[in-house]
Amino acid sequence: MSEAPAAIPEPTPVSPCLGICLMDPRTRMCRGCLRTVDEIAGWYDASPSEKRAILARLATRRAQAQP
């Protein structure tokens, strides 16, 4: 029997941080990247799939914020 091919590591999404870190006290979200305090705090420990889920939520937030 042949060996199964080695699993290709899942690429890690790039942080959405824009370097405009200003937390909105009302929403508890960054006005730059739209992440919540918890999303920012957990970003570096999150798995690639968790990071993609955060990025999907950010896309929804941006779309809802558009006039």
Residue frames as qw, qx, qy, qz and C-alpha x, y, z in Angstrom:
[[0.000, 0.888, 0.460, 0.000, 0.00, 0.00, 0.00],
 [0.382, 0.455, -0.040, 0.803, 1.16, 3.51, -0.68],
 [0.245, -0.384, -0.492, 0.742, 1.30, 6.15, 1.99],
 [0.113, 0.882, 0.456, 0.025, -1.29, 8.89, 2.05],
 [0.389, 0.565, -0.039, 0.727, 0.09, 12.25, 0.94],
 [0.320, -0.250, -0.477, 0.779, 1.13, 14.54, 3.76],
 [0.011, 0.852, 0.519, -0.067, -1.55, 17.02, 4.73],
 [0.327, 0.468, 0.051, 0.819, -0.92, 20.51, 3.46],
 [0.202, -0.375, -0.529, 0.734, -1.01, 22.97, 6.36],
 [0.099, 0.829, 0.539, 0.110, -4.00, 25.26, 6.28],
 [0.337, 0.385, -0.036, 0.859, -2.93, 28.83, 5.44],
 [0.239, -0.567, -0.536, 0.578, -3.48, 31.34, 8.19],
 [0.185, 0.851, 0.364, 0.331, -5.50, 34.42, 7.21],
 [0.354, 0.267, -0.190, 0.876, -3.81, 37.78, 7.60],
 [0.142, -0.512, -0.570, 0.627, -4.95, 39.99, 10.47],
 [0.179, 0.766, 0.490, 0.376, -7.56, 42.57, 9.44],
 [0.373, -0.719, -0.179, 0.558, -5.90, 45.17, 11.68],
 [0.435, 0.788, 0.197, 0.389, -5.55, 48.51, 9.88],
 [0.510, 0.011, -0.268, 0.817, -3.45, 50.16, 12.56],
 [0.226, -0.439, -0.062, -0.867, -6.33, 52.52, 13.37],
 [0.429, -0.289, -0.822, 0.238, -7.04, 51.18, 16.83],
 [0.222, -0.179, 0.219, -0.933, -9.87, 53.17, 18.32],
 [0.121, -0.301, -0.941, 0.100, -12.42, 51.28, 20.38],
 [0.358, -0.423, -0.256, -0.792, -16.01, 52.49, 20.30],
 [0.121, -0.123, 0.771, -0.614, -17.22, 52.30, 23.92],
 [0.671, 0.117, 0.162, -0.714, -20.83, 51.83, 22.81],
 [0.881, 0.274, -0.259, -0.285, -20.31, 48.89, 20.45],
 [0.673, -0.526, 0.510, 0.099, -17.04, 47.61, 21.96],
 [0.833, 0.377, 0.287, 0.288, -15.70, 47.31, 18.41],
 [0.426, -0.353, 0.265, 0.790, -12.61, 48.81, 16.83],
 [0.401, 0.780, 0.152, -0.456, -13.56, 51.63, 14.49],
 [0.088, 0.617, -0.639, -0.451, -10.71, 50.63, 12.18],
 [0.150, 0.174, -0.938, -0.260, -11.13, 46.88, 11.63],
 [0.668, -0.218, -0.179, -0.689, -14.61, 46.41, 13.18],
 [0.600, -0.055, -0.783, 0.151, -13.48, 43.52, 15.41],
 [0.615, -0.733, -0.144, -0.253, -14.82, 43.21, 18.92],
 [0.252, -0.750, 0.565, -0.234, -12.51, 43.33, 21.92],
 [0.819, -0.191, 0.531, -0.102, -12.84, 39.54, 22.26],
 [0.846, 0.511, 0.113, 0.102, -12.07, 38.95, 18.56],
 [0.274, 0.843, -0.389, 0.250, -8.94, 41.11, 18.79],
 [0.466, -0.612, 0.591, -0.244, -7.78, 39.43, 22.00],
 [0.831, -0.060, 0.548, -0.076, -8.27, 35.94, 20.61],
 [0.636, 0.704, -0.205, -0.240, -6.95, 36.50, 17.08],
 [0.215, 0.654, -0.725, 0.002, -3.44, 35.10, 17.54],
 [0.345, -0.178, 0.889, -0.241, -4.61, 31.97, 19.36],
 [0.746, 0.362, 0.243, -0.504, -7.48, 31.33, 16.91],
 [0.635, 0.044, 0.701, 0.322, -7.23, 28.51, 14.38],
 [0.061, -0.083, 0.518, 0.849, -7.24, 29.37, 10.68],
 [0.144, -0.490, -0.780, -0.363, -10.91, 28.33, 10.42],
 [0.248, -0.729, -0.490, 0.407, -11.81, 30.52, 13.43],
 [0.190, -0.428, 0.158, 0.869, -9.99, 33.44, 11.80],
 [0.020, -0.179, -0.681, -0.710, -11.95, 32.92, 8.57],
 [0.205, -0.662, -0.721, -0.006, -15.17, 32.95, 10.61],
 [0.234, -0.662, -0.207, 0.682, -14.13, 36.28, 12.17],
 [0.115, -0.204, 0.436, 0.869, -13.31, 37.69, 8.71],
 [0.083, -0.431, -0.783, -0.441, -16.74, 36.59, 7.45],
 [0.224, -0.752, -0.547, 0.290, -18.42, 38.40, 10.37],
 [0.227, -0.511, 0.071, 0.826, -16.36, 41.51, 9.57],
 [0.057, 0.110, 0.642, 0.757, -17.52, 41.43, 5.95],
 [0.180, -0.645, -0.727, -0.154, -21.13, 41.31, 7.17],
 [0.289, -0.709, -0.312, 0.563, -20.51, 44.20, 9.58],
 [0.190, -0.280, 0.317, 0.886, -18.92, 46.31, 6.83],
 [0.036, -0.335, -0.732, -0.592, -21.84, 45.62, 4.50],
 [0.255, -0.731, -0.629, 0.074, -24.34, 46.61, 7.19],
 [0.313, -0.619, -0.125, 0.710, -22.40, 49.80, 7.94],
 [0.217, 0.096, 0.493, 0.837, -22.55, 50.95, 4.28],
 [0.311, 0.358, 0.268, -0.839, -25.19, 53.63, 3.66]]
